[in-house]
Amino acid sequence: MDYKERQYSKDKYSNLIVDIMAMANSRYIGDKYIIIGIKDKPEGKEIKGINKDEFVDSSIYNQIISSNLEPEIEFNYFKFEMNGKILGVFQIYNTTDKPYMLRKKYSSLNERLCYIRKGSTNSLANRRDYDYMYEKKGEFKVSLRDNTLFATNDIESCASIEVYLSNTSKLPITIIRGYLDIINKENEVLTRHSVFGIDTIEGADFTLALSPHSERVGSLWVNFTSSDPLRLNIDEYGISNREFLFKLVLINVQDEEFISVVDGANIIVRGDFLWKVKKNKGIPHKFRGDRFSTRWK
């Protein structure tokens, strides 16, 4: 993330080109942001704001970037209000087609020039940067293939959902941990479930290696307890009249996060997961395998 006190005026378009290019080439995985209207001082950030009548239309900045950088960089420029003041926000996303560079000479910037964001500075890309970009060409994708979580494996305290993984890069990917958040329509995280494995249940210390140019479809297993149905408003029949948002986050050995979100999701719960729900409603529960009599655990 970067901060600028003022919007880019016409005489500062060279700075705009370099800043957007450098952010797009950054090794950071995820959306990148440049916030306009904040003065970044050693003692802290001061919100200066932008006069709403002077706010630059995003199409102007888009024209400058698309005409001078290649390949195409996807970004938005929009208003954001904070503490009663208007800020401008550049959101730069889907930056998987690196390296991004000058399409042609612009002012003092030469054709094929390539900048990369390193920490808080923009630097000219070097050989090592180019090697890294080309090695990482392609991407790792994760997507939830279903909108239903099945909490039916009460023996191993796990629930499952179908997932698709794809590694189109030239490097292997190793996932070392992950979690599934179940979120309500007020954007509150109701429960968080650690990933325990793909197809087989390995536990919290699971790892998953995906070789270059490979894909995998399977059942993602996450932990689930008898307290979760209470938090999710599941009834004694194992269903809820609510819809949820599922957010899956997988994390690799470099601590890079890969995220998939599905809305309009639901949960089906069966077996001994429901005993606390039934207890709260005064309904006896018979535990699996007659391990207990028809009573509370």
Disulfide bonds with the S-S distance in Angstrom:
none
